[in-house]
Structures are given as structure tokens and as C-alpha cells.
Amino acid sequence: MAFQRDNSSSGGDRSGSGNRGGARGGNQNAKKPRPNKTREATKRQSMLNTHKVNPFKYDMNEILRETQMDDAKASSFLATVIAKASRQSTKEAKEFVRTYLDSEDLTKDEHDRICKLLDKYSKYR
């Protein structure tokens, strides 16, 4: 005795009208209209080279050991300089360093050495 498959049951609808075509359905090759956006190029700016963060930290720690800044403040200062230089720009990081110069936590010589270090380890992105 041969069994026949009942195609009218709800479980195996193979008629091709299922949700196989993705979220759009219909013709997959149809192009979706794109909004008219013009891309504006952002200006390249000098930022900390993320491949050289460890040598930068080492050199910064050498400078910060010679300062009168306490260790907790120096650690926070270093982290902020790295964050600003790698995410915003070295210009922003130099302005941050200048605030420490103005509050007399750094001397002019230390400020200049840190700025030179930022220039040394930066690249345009």
C-alpha cells in the first residue's frame, strides 16, 4: 500500500510564495531608490598614530616622572592626552596640555617637550 502526501496541510507550502526573497520580497534585482546625499569630505587632521601608542606612553611617562605632578594626577593627565590626541586631534590635546601650563602644573619646558612628542607620534587621518 502506497502513502500519498497531502499537500493541503499547513506545514510544507512549497508553492514559491513563501518568505524566501528576503525582507523586501518581490524582485530581488530591483534597485532601491537612494536618497540624494552629497558626501562632504572632512578635513584631514593630525592625530595620534594608534600603532605607536605604547612608545608614546613610555616617552610621556619619562617626561611626567620629572614633573612635580603627583602620580594620580599624572595618570589621569596622560589618559586624557591620549584620548584627545587619538580621537579628536593633536591640536585639541595640545590645548589641553596648555591648560596645565596655565595652572602651573607643568613648566614651559615640559609643555614644549610634550607638544614635540605629540608631533612626533602623530599622522594625518
N, C-alpha and C positions, 0 to 999 in steps of 0.2 A: 504494500500500500504506500503510495507516494503522498507526501505532505505538500500542500500548496501554501505559498506565502500570501498573507493577506496584506495588501498594500494600503488598505484604507485605515489601518490602525495608526495611532499617533505615536510615532517613535522613530520612524525611518523615512521621513519625507525626502526623497531623492529626486524631486522634480526640477531642481536647479533654482528654485525661487527662495531658497533659504538665505541666511545671512553670511554668505561666503565672500561677498565682494568688499568686505571691509566696512568701515563706518559710513562711507559715502553711498555705497550701493550703486547700482546702475553701471554706466560705462566707466571703467577704471582709467581709461586713457584720456578721458575728457579733462581739459586743463581748467583748473580752478582760477577764477579771476583774482589777480593780485591788486592790493591797494597801491595807489600811486605814492610811493615813498621815495624821496630822494635821500641818498646817503650823503651825509656830511662827514668829511674826513676830519678826525680830531687831530689837533696839532701834536706832533711828537715832542715828548719832553724827557728830560734827563731823569732817570730813576735808578734806584739801586739794582745792580745786577744780582738777581736771586741765586745765581750759580756760585756767587762769591760771598755769600752771607757769612759763612764761618770764618774766613780770613778777615773779613771786615770786623766781626765781633772781637776777634783776637786783638787786632790793632786798636780798636776802640777801648777795650779793657786795659791795654797798656797805657793809653792816654788817661783814662779815668782813674787808674791807680795813683797817678801823680797829682791828681787834683785834691782839693780839700773836701770834696763832696763825700758824704757818708755812703756806705755800701748799698743800703736800701734805696736811697735816692738815685744813686748811680745806676742801679739795675733798672729802675723804672725809666730813667732818662734814656738809657741805651735801647730799651724795648720800644719806646715811643719814637726815637730817631729811626730805628729800623723800620717800624711800621709806616711812618710818614714817607720815608725815602723809597720804600718798595711799593707802596700803594698809591700815593699822591704824586710827589715829585721830590727831587733833592732840594729844589728851591724852598718847598714847604718845610723840609727838615732843617734847612739852614736858618729859616726864620724862627723855628722852634729853638734851635741852639742859641740864637741871638737873644731870646728871652732869658735864658740862663746867664748870658753875658751881662744883660741889663740888670738882673737881680744879684749880680756879683757872686754867683755860684761858680762861674768859670772866669779865667783870666783871658785877656785878649790873645795871648799866645796859644792857649788851649783851644779857644774858639777857632783860630786860624788853622790849627792842626786838624781839628775835626772836619772843618769845611774842605780842606785839601783831601782828607781821607774820603769824604763823600764824593768828591770829584773823581778820585782815583778808581773807586769801585762802582761807578755808575755807567749806564749806557742809555742811549735814546730808545724809547719804546712808544 
